[in-house]
Amino acid sequence: MPVSLPTPDQLKRIAEKMNLSLTDADVASFLGLMKPSIDGYNVVDQLPDNLPPVKYPRTPGYRPGPAERMWILSAR
């Protein structure tokens, strides 16, 4: 899912909620600082997963019965 750069108004609202006073120059500066990181996230988002095929799928397993449990305990 791509990440989008916040709008100047969104950034101002967030700053107000955190009791910060940002000038228009501050907002522009922060957006400029955020852009390369967000662009990097979006590049990574576009990369394929490249998961190898599963050769040996896992099974849910089973609970050993009493005879098997006794054999395991006696083998110690």
C-alpha positions as CSV (number, residue, x, y, z in Angstrom):
1,M,0.0,0.0,0.0
2,P,1.6,3.3,-1.1
3,V,2.3,6.0,1.4
4,S,1.2,9.5,0.5
5,L,2.8,12.8,1.5
6,P,0.4,14.8,3.8
7,T,-1.0,18.0,2.5
8,P,0.1,21.2,4.2
9,D,-3.3,21.5,5.8
10,Q,-3.1,18.0,7.2
11,L,0.4,18.7,8.6
12,K,-0.9,22.0,10.2
13,R,-3.8,20.2,11.8
14,I,-1.5,17.5,13.2
15,A,0.8,20.2,14.6
16,E,-2.1,22.0,16.2
17,K,-3.2,18.8,17.9
18,M,0.3,18.5,19.4
19,N,0.3,22.1,20.5
20,L,2.9,23.1,17.9
21,S,2.9,26.4,16.0
22,L,4.2,26.0,12.5
23,T,4.7,28.7,10.0
24,D,4.1,28.1,6.3
25,A,7.9,28.0,5.9
26,D,8.1,25.3,8.6
27,V,5.4,23.2,6.9
28,A,7.1,23.5,3.6
29,S,10.4,22.5,5.2
30,F,9.0,19.5,7.0
31,L,7.2,18.3,3.8
32,G,10.5,18.7,1.9
33,L,12.3,16.6,4.6
34,M,9.6,13.9,4.5
35,K,9.4,13.5,0.8
36,P,12.6,11.4,0.2
37,S,11.6,9.0,3.0
38,I,8.1,8.6,1.7
39,D,9.5,8.1,-1.8
40,G,11.8,5.4,-0.5
41,Y,8.9,3.6,1.2
42,N,7.0,3.6,-2.0
43,V,9.9,2.2,-3.9
44,V,10.1,-0.7,-1.4
45,D,6.3,-1.1,-1.7
46,Q,6.6,-1.7,-5.5
47,L,9.2,-4.5,-5.1
48,P,7.9,-8.0,-5.7
49,D,7.8,-10.4,-2.8
50,N,9.9,-13.1,-4.7
51,L,8.9,-15.8,-2.2
52,P,10.3,-19.2,-3.2
53,P,7.9,-22.0,-3.9
54,V,7.3,-24.3,-0.9
55,K,9.0,-27.7,-1.4
56,Y,8.0,-29.2,2.0
57,P,4.8,-27.7,3.3
58,R,4.2,-27.8,7.0
59,T,1.5,-29.9,8.4
60,P,-0.6,-29.0,11.5
61,G,1.0,-32.0,13.3
62,Y,-0.8,-34.3,15.6
63,R,-0.9,-35.1,19.3
64,P,0.9,-38.3,20.1
65,G,-1.1,-41.1,21.7
66,P,-0.2,-42.7,25.1
67,A,2.0,-45.4,23.5
68,E,4.1,-42.9,21.7
69,R,4.4,-40.6,24.7
70,M,5.6,-43.5,26.8
71,W,8.2,-44.4,24.2
72,I,9.5,-40.9,24.1
73,L,9.8,-40.7,27.9
74,S,11.5,-44.1,28.1
75,A,14.1,-43.1,25.5
76,R,15.5,-40.4,27.7
